[in-house]
């Protein structure tokens, strides 16, 4: 399994893509608790290229892929943003 390489991640406006073929990773259309930086940091730390794109091909949303793999990361960001305990 191949880890994500930060040098191959492209951040073009609201879109994040991967590699020379610019394979879609995620879109950041709205402001909110999940920034590009936080998303990319988690993606690199805990996901493989093959695993992530297999989940995408199965129809899962980008944030749902990261949430399902690391719920503590997901809820910590939401709790910090809202100031409320969610779990």
QUIWORA-V39377 format. One record per pair of residues at least 12 apart in sequence whose ideal C-beta (glycine too) atoms are under 10 Angstrom apart, sorted by the first residue. I is the first residue (numbers start at 1). J is the second residue. Records with the same first field share a line. If there is no record, write none. Layout:
BEGIN
I = J, J
END
This chain:
BEGIN
1 = 47, 48, 49, 50, 51
2 = 48, 49, 50, 51
3 = 43, 44, 45, 46, 47, 48, 49
4 = 18, 19, 25, 40, 43, 44, 45, 46, 47, 48, 49, 52
5 = 18, 19, 44, 49
6 = 40, 41, 43, 44
8 = 20, 22, 23, 49
9 = 25, 36, 40, 43, 44
10 = 22, 23, 25
11 = 25, 28, 36, 37, 40
13 = 27, 28, 29
14 = 26, 27, 28, 29, 30, 36
15 = 27, 28, 29, 36
16 = 28, 36, 39, 40, 43, 62
18 = 43, 49, 52, 53
19 = 49
23 = 49, 52, 53, 56
24 = 53, 56, 62
25 = 39, 40, 43, 47, 49, 52, 53, 56, 62, 65
26 = 39, 40, 43, 52, 56, 61, 62, 63, 65, 66
27 = 62
28 = 62
32 = 63, 77, 78, 81
33 = 74, 76, 77, 78, 79, 80, 81, 82
34 = 62, 63, 66, 67, 74, 77, 78, 81
35 = 77
38 = 66, 73, 77
39 = 62, 63, 66, 77
41 = 73
42 = 63, 66, 67, 69, 70, 73, 74, 77
43 = 62, 65, 66, 69
45 = 70, 73
46 = 66, 69, 70, 73
47 = 65, 66, 69, 70
51 = 65, 69
52 = 65, 66, 69
53 = 65
55 = 68, 69
71 = 87
72 = 87
74 = 86
75 = 87
END
